[in-house]
Structures are given as structure tokens and as C-alpha cells.
Amino acid sequence: METVARLHGRDPAEVLHVGHSLDYDVRGALAAGAHALWITSRPPSSEALWLLAEYPGRVTSYRTSPVRSSTSSRPSFRQPR
């Protein structure tokens, strides 16, 4: 992340990393000095809440609807006639 920021003439603090892994995406972004947007379908654990509080303004959490595994949740596509 630091390398990419520097290649584009930016400071890592100007980068927003978006990901779903608290350990790899969020912690990785913070370690590089970047901001993080954490997308998750689960309620945050106490560890995640601590991390969000520890880095105010640098980590944002966005909670999505849980993904359903049934086939009825898949979009259906009809062939044109």
C-alpha cells in the first residue's frame, strides 16, 4: 500500500483501503498509515469495536445484509425470445 501511494505521488494517509478482513485489510491499512473502510455482514466483535475506537476517523465500518445461501436469493435471468 505504501508503494502504491508513493508511485502515485501520494502519502499513505491519503489512501482509503476497502476490504472485508479485519485482520488483513483494516489492520494492514492502519499499519501502512492509510484509512480503512471495513465491509462486513457480521456485528463487530469487542476486538473490532476496540479497534474502531482506537483509530477515530481512520476506520469506518459498513455493515451489509447477511448473504443467504439459498438458491432463491440468486438473481434469475431469462433468455430473450
C-alpha positions as a Markdown table, in Angstrom:
| # | Residue | x | y | z |
|---|---|---|---|---|
| 1 | Met | 0.0 | 0.0 | 0.0 |
| 2 | Glu | 2.8 | 2.4 | 0.8 |
| 3 | Thr | 4.5 | 1.6 | -2.5 |
| 4 | Val | 1.3 | 2.2 | -4.5 |
| 5 | Ala | 0.7 | 5.5 | -2.7 |
| 6 | Arg | 4.3 | 6.7 | -3.4 |
| 7 | Leu | 4.1 | 5.6 | -7.1 |
| 8 | His | 1.1 | 7.9 | -7.4 |
| 9 | Gly | 2.8 | 10.7 | -5.6 |
| 10 | Arg | 0.5 | 10.4 | -2.5 |
| 11 | Asp | 1.1 | 10.0 | 1.1 |
| 12 | Pro | -0.4 | 6.8 | 2.6 |
| 13 | Ala | -2.6 | 8.9 | 4.8 |
| 14 | Glu | -4.4 | 10.0 | 1.7 |
| 15 | Val | -5.3 | 6.4 | 0.8 |
| 16 | Leu | -8.6 | 4.6 | 1.6 |
| 17 | His | -8.3 | 0.8 | 1.6 |
| 18 | Val | -11.6 | -1.0 | 1.3 |
| 19 | Gly | -11.9 | -4.6 | 2.4 |
| 20 | His | -13.8 | -7.3 | 4.3 |
| 21 | Ser | -11.0 | -8.7 | 6.5 |
| 22 | Leu | -10.4 | -7.1 | 9.9 |
| 23 | Asp | -7.0 | -8.7 | 10.2 |
| 24 | Tyr | -5.7 | -8.2 | 6.7 |
| 25 | Asp | -7.5 | -5.2 | 5.2 |
| 26 | Val | -8.1 | -3.0 | 8.3 |
| 27 | Arg | -5.0 | -3.8 | 10.3 |
| 28 | Gly | -2.9 | -3.7 | 7.1 |
| 29 | Ala | -4.2 | -0.3 | 6.1 |
| 30 | Leu | -3.6 | 1.1 | 9.6 |
| 31 | Ala | -0.1 | -0.3 | 9.7 |
| 32 | Ala | 0.7 | 1.4 | 6.4 |
| 33 | Gly | -0.7 | 4.7 | 7.7 |
| 34 | Ala | -3.8 | 4.6 | 5.5 |
| 35 | His | -7.5 | 4.8 | 6.2 |
| 36 | Ala | -9.7 | 1.8 | 6.1 |
| 37 | Leu | -13.3 | 1.0 | 5.2 |
| 38 | Trp | -14.3 | -2.4 | 6.6 |
| 39 | Ile | -17.3 | -4.0 | 4.9 |
| 40 | Thr | -18.8 | -6.8 | 7.0 |
| 41 | Ser | -22.1 | -8.7 | 7.3 |
| 42 | Arg | -21.5 | -9.5 | 11.0 |
| 43 | Pro | -21.9 | -7.4 | 14.0 |
| 44 | Pro | -18.5 | -6.1 | 15.2 |
| 45 | Ser | -16.8 | -8.1 | 17.9 |
| 46 | Ser | -15.4 | -6.5 | 21.1 |
| 47 | Glu | -12.0 | -6.5 | 19.4 |
| 48 | Ala | -13.3 | -4.8 | 16.3 |
| 49 | Leu | -15.1 | -2.2 | 18.5 |
| 50 | Trp | -11.9 | -1.5 | 20.3 |
| 51 | Leu | -10.0 | -1.1 | 17.0 |
| 52 | Leu | -12.7 | 1.3 | 15.7 |
| 53 | Ala | -12.4 | 3.4 | 18.9 |
| 54 | Glu | -8.6 | 3.3 | 18.9 |
| 55 | Tyr | -8.4 | 4.9 | 15.5 |
| 56 | Pro | -11.2 | 7.5 | 15.3 |
| 57 | Gly | -11.5 | 9.0 | 11.9 |
| 58 | Arg | -9.3 | 6.4 | 10.2 |
| 59 | Val | -11.5 | 3.3 | 10.3 |
| 60 | Thr | -15.1 | 3.2 | 9.2 |
| 61 | Ser | -17.3 | 0.1 | 9.4 |
| 62 | Tyr | -20.1 | -0.6 | 6.9 |
| 63 | Arg | -22.5 | -3.4 | 7.7 |
| 64 | Thr | -24.2 | -5.2 | 4.9 |
| 65 | Ser | -27.1 | -7.6 | 5.0 |
| 66 | Pro | -26.1 | -11.2 | 5.6 |
| 67 | Val | -25.7 | -13.2 | 2.5 |
| 68 | Arg | -28.2 | -16.0 | 2.2 |
| 69 | Ser | -27.1 | -19.3 | 0.8 |
| 70 | Ser | -30.4 | -20.5 | -0.6 |
| 71 | Thr | -30.9 | -20.6 | -4.4 |
| 72 | Ser | -34.0 | -18.3 | -4.1 |
| 73 | Ser | -31.7 | -15.4 | -3.3 |
| 74 | Arg | -29.9 | -15.7 | -6.6 |
| 75 | Pro | -31.0 | -13.4 | -9.4 |
| 76 | Ser | -32.8 | -15.2 | -12.1 |
| 77 | Phe | -32.0 | -14.3 | -15.7 |
| 78 | Arg | -34.4 | -15.0 | -18.6 |
| 79 | Gln | -33.3 | -15.7 | -22.1 |
| 80 | Pro | -34.7 | -13.2 | -24.6 |
| 81 | Arg | -37.1 | -14.8 | -27.1 |
